[in-house]
Amino acid sequence: MNNALTVVYAIVALLELTAEFVNSSALLTGGEPILNAQLLRMTTKPLLMIVLIALFVISANKDFKLRNLLVVAFGFSWLGDVALMLTHINENFFLAGLASFLVTHILYIVAFVKTGNLNTGFLKRTPLAAAPLLLYFITLIFWLYPNIQADMKIPVVIYSVTIALMVLAAMNNFGNVSKAVFLSSFSGALLFMISDSIIAINKFISPVAFAGVLIMVLYISGQYFIAKGFVALSKENKP
């Protein structure tokens, strides 16, 4: 990964996390979000995916066949970030954010499937390896479902199933790609999954202390590791 842009991504991430921490601290003590922190967040959060796209494009081989697909995936993540920032204006922005990230996960699934080989995939060889992940998602959905408002139930279930498939697609590449590619991409998928789980718990079950900080630490790291995994794959001259 390009060193200079990695540093820029880290700086933007630290500023974003600082804004989240300040606001979370204010809300935890019963106060209101701090205006300066809000303004900082409105700047840094949309910048994250813009910097990551630049980092990925510069770092990946130009002839990498999945390059454009992943740029589009990161682009939909940017749309999701912007939409979720605006939920205080209208709750429909939450659905817009959910739809944007749904597209991101579908594109990641396509990328992971194209990276490996379904006929010789890890899950075909060792199907029981999927059991812990499936148990996790079934438990989460059953916990969330009674607390989700009626018009949100189907979208949340569809989204949950899609992100589960995304993580399974990343897991399925174990043994079919290099250790560096697998560890980075699968770690990124897991971090993204946990970040989304905290969003759901915080929204539909009960407020989580410093939820914004936790969600963004996991999200920022997850997206970076997914990008890093595919950059490593591009250097190995694989499709």
SULTA-V826127 format. One record per run of one state. SS is the DSSP state (helix for helix, strand for strand, loop for the rest). FROM is the first residue (numbers start at 0). LEN is the number of residues. If there is no record, write none. Layout:
BEGIN
ss = (SS;SS)
from = (FROM;FROM)
len = (LEN;LEN)
END
This chain:
BEGIN
ss = (loop;helix;loop;helix;loop;helix;loop;helix;loop;helix;loop;helix;loop;helix;loop;helix;loop;helix;loop;helix;loop)
from = (0;2;28;34;59;66;85;91;115;117;120;121;125;126;145;149;171;178;205;210;235)
len = (2;26;6;25;7;19;6;24;2;3;1;4;1;19;4;22;7;27;5;25;4)
END
